[in-house]
């Protein structure tokens, strides 16, 4: 009886262990599938709304599919996506991660990010896929790229796109043909979804936009979880006193004269000036 009881207990423990491992693997796979980016630089107050909850975003925080990211006043956030793309959020910006799908088998990549408000500076990693669709949308329209650096601003229902490198396709919600914006140009879409003519970007126009998404003075090193070590003091150089040589017949008679020269040359680190 004891043998059967022990065998049954062992079987139950094995089954329980297998279930635990299966649950852990399933959770890990689900997290891996949802993980799309990581915070690599931060400054100020940054919050992420996820699954109905609200969490703080700091260095190293993982960004998942479906997250809504918000930056506060004077805040900055730089994200590095799993495909190598970089996105910097300026202050008072809201961004949702709507779609991020990479299919290595079919060589396709589809990314859709929505700027609900604010400004972002994006650098899409160059694509070797046969099908590549990388979009940053707003309530007024969309911008689609392929290996490009560009800035998207959405303030007071006006969408503005500044292209720094490459080419961006911009289309409005009102329909009509999209516009191509090349490096050194900008365009906009109004609240009605109507595109403005593409115009050249001037340094005076571009500077405040670049400043708004600058990631300088941001935390780029994760905060330490261990107490800081006290600084190690530098070794102090202490001169070794010179031992007087025993007098000889040649200099014995000069001992008295030398005693009057205490204000001559200084010792190790001395100034060489006598005492008045």
C-alpha positions in Angstrom: 0.0 0.0 0.0 2.8 2.4 0.9 4.5 1.7 -2.4 1.3 2.5 -4.4 0.8 5.6 -2.4 4.3 6.8 -2.9 4.1 6.1 -6.6 0.9 8.0 -7.0 2.4 11.0 -5.1 5.4 11.0 -7.4 3.3 10.9 -10.5 1.3 13.9 -9.2 4.5 15.8 -8.5 5.8 15.1 -12.0 2.5 16.2 -13.6 2.5 19.4 -11.5 6.1 20.1 -12.4 5.3 19.7 -16.1 2.3 22.0 -15.9 4.4 24.7 -14.1 7.1 24.5 -16.8 4.5 24.7 -19.5 2.9 27.7 -18.0 6.3 29.4 -17.6 7.2 28.7 -21.2 3.8 29.9 -22.4 4.2 33.1 -20.4 7.7 33.6 -21.8 6.6 33.1 -25.3 3.7 35.5 -24.9 6.0 38.2 -23.5 8.5 37.6 -26.3 5.8 38.0 -28.9 4.5 41.2 -27.2 7.9 42.7 -26.6 8.7 45.2 -29.4 11.1 47.9 -27.9 13.1 49.0 -24.9 13.7 52.4 -23.3 17.4 53.2 -23.9 17.3 56.9 -22.9 14.9 58.7 -20.6 14.4 62.1 -19.0 11.5 63.3 -16.9 8.1 61.8 -16.3 7.2 59.0 -18.7 4.1 56.7 -18.2 2.9 53.6 -20.1 -0.7 52.5 -20.1 -0.9 48.7 -20.4 -3.8 46.3 -19.9 -5.8 49.0 -18.1 -2.9 49.8 -15.7 -0.5 52.6 -15.5 3.3 52.0 -15.0 6.3 54.3 -14.9 8.9 54.0 -17.8 12.6 54.3 -17.0 15.8 53.0 -18.4 15.5 49.4 -19.5 11.7 49.3 -19.4 10.2 46.9 -22.1 7.6 48.3 -24.4 5.0 45.9 -25.6 2.5 45.7 -28.4 -0.6 47.8 -27.6 1.2 50.1 -25.1 0.2 53.8 -24.9 3.2 55.9 -24.0 2.9 59.4 -22.6 5.7 61.9 -21.8 5.3 64.8 -19.5 6.6 68.4 -19.6 10.3 68.6 -20.6 10.4 64.8 -20.8 12.2 62.8 -23.5 12.2 59.1 -24.3 14.3 57.2 -26.8 13.1 53.7 -27.8 15.1 51.0 -29.6 12.9 48.6 -31.4 13.7 44.9 -32.0 14.4 45.6 -35.7 17.0 48.3 -34.9 14.7 51.3 -35.5 15.0 54.2 -33.2 12.2 56.5 -32.0 12.6 59.6 -29.8 9.5 61.1 -28.2 9.5 64.8 -27.3 7.7 66.4 -24.3 3.9 66.1 -23.9 3.6 63.4 -26.5 1.2 60.4 -26.7 2.1 57.4 -28.8 0.4 54.1 -29.3 2.1 50.9 -30.6 -0.5 49.5 -32.8 1.3 46.9 -34.9 4.8 45.4 -35.0 5.1 42.2 -37.0 8.3 40.7 -38.4 7.9 37.6 -40.5 11.4 36.1 -41.3 9.9 33.3 -43.3 8.0 35.5 -45.7 10.5 38.3 -45.4 8.0 41.0 -44.4 7.9 43.7 -41.7 4.9 45.7 -40.8 5.0 48.5 -38.3 2.2 51.0 -37.4 2.7 53.6 -34.7 0.2 56.4 -34.0 1.0 59.8 -32.6 -2.1 60.9 -30.8 -0.4 64.2 -29.8 3.1 65.6 -29.7 6.2 65.1 -31.7 8.5 62.1 -32.5 11.8 61.7 -34.3 12.1 58.4 -36.1 14.9 56.5 -37.8 13.6 53.3 -39.4 16.2 50.6 -39.8 16.9 49.8 -43.5 14.9 46.9 -44.7 16.0 43.8 -46.6 12.5 42.4 -46.7 10.6 42.1 -49.9 7.5 43.5 -48.1 8.1 46.5 -45.8 5.4 48.8 -44.4 6.5 51.2 -41.7 4.0 53.8 -40.9 3.6 56.6 -38.3 0.0 57.8 -38.3 -1.9 60.7 -36.7 -5.6 61.7 -36.6 -5.1 63.6 -39.9 -3.1 61.1 -42.0 -0.1 58.8 -42.3 3.6 58.8 -43.2 5.2 55.7 -44.7 8.9 55.1 -45.1 11.7 52.7 -46.1 15.0 53.2 -44.3 14.4 56.9 -43.5 15.0 59.5 -40.8 12.0 61.8 -40.3 10.1 63.8 -37.7 6.3 63.7 -37.3 4.5 66.4 -35.3 0.8 66.4 -34.4 -0.4 69.6 -32.6 -3.9 71.0 -32.6 -5.0 68.5 -35.2 -2.2 69.6 -37.7 0.2 66.9 -38.8 3.6 68.1 -40.0 6.3 65.8 -41.5 10.0 66.8 -41.8 12.2 64.5 -43.7 15.9 64.4 -42.7 17.1 61.5 -44.9 15.4 59.3 -47.5 11.9 59.7 -48.8 8.5 59.7 -47.0 5.1 59.1 -48.5 2.5 61.3 -46.8 -1.3 60.8 -47.3 -4.3 62.4 -45.7 -7.6 61.0 -44.4 -9.5 63.0 -47.0 -8.3 60.7 -49.8 -6.6 61.9 -52.9 -3.1 61.1 -54.1 -0.3 61.0 -51.5 2.7 63.2 -51.7 6.4 62.2 -51.7 8.6 64.2 -49.4 12.4 64.0 -49.9 15.2 64.9 -47.6 15.3 68.6 -46.9 11.6 69.0 -47.4 8.5 69.2 -45.3 4.7 68.9 -45.7 1.6 69.0 -43.6 -2.0 67.7 -43.3 -4.7 69.8 -41.8 -7.6 68.6 -39.6 -9.7 67.9 -42.6 -7.1 65.5 -44.0 -6.0 67.8 -46.8 -2.3 67.9 -47.8 -0.4 71.2 -48.1 2.2 71.6 -50.9 5.6 70.2 -50.2 8.1 72.9 -49.4 11.9 73.0 -48.7 13.0 73.0 -45.0 14.9 76.0 -43.8 17.4 75.9 -40.9 15.2 78.3 -39.0 12.2 76.0 -39.4 14.1 72.8 -38.6 16.0 73.9 -35.5 13.1 74.1 -33.0 11.8 70.8 -34.3 15.2 69.1 -33.7 15.5 70.8 -30.3 12.0 69.4 -29.4 13.2 65.8 -30.0 16.8 66.2 -28.8 17.9 63.3 -26.6 20.8 65.1 -24.9 20.9 65.2 -21.1 19.0 62.0 -20.9 19.7 59.1 -18.7 21.7 56.6 -20.8 22.9 54.3 -18.0 20.4 52.2 -16.0 20.2 53.2 -12.4 22.3 51.1 -10.1 20.5 48.7 -7.7 23.4 48.5 -5.3 24.6 51.3 -2.9 27.2 53.5 -4.4 30.7 52.8 -3.2 32.5 55.6 -1.5 35.2 57.2 -3.6 38.6 55.7 -3.1 41.1 58.3 -1.8 44.1 58.9 -4.0 47.4 57.8 -2.5 49.2 60.7 -0.8 52.9 61.1 -1.5 54.8 61.5 1.7 58.5 62.5 1.3 60.9 60.2 3.1 63.1 62.3 5.5 66.8 62.3 4.5 69.0 60.8 7.2 72.0 63.2 7.9 75.3 61.8 7.1 77.8 61.4 9.9 80.3 64.3 10.0 83.7 63.8 8.5 86.9 65.7 9.1 86.3 67.5 5.8 82.9 68.9 6.6 83.0 68.9 10.5 84.2 72.4 10.6 81.3 73.6 8.3 78.4 72.5 10.5 78.0 75.8 12.2 77.9 77.7 8.9 75.2 75.5 7.4 72.9 76.1 10.3 72.4 79.7 9.2 70.9 78.6 5.8 67.6 77.2 6.9 65.8 79.6 4.7 67.5 78.3 1.6 66.1 75.7 -0.7 62.9 74.0 0.5 62.4 70.3 0.9 59.9 68.0 -1.1 57.3 70.4 -2.4 58.9 73.4 -0.7 58.7 76.9 -2.0 62.4 77.7 -1.7 61.7 80.8 0.4 63.0 81.3 3.9 61.0 82.3 7.0 60.9 86.0 7.7 
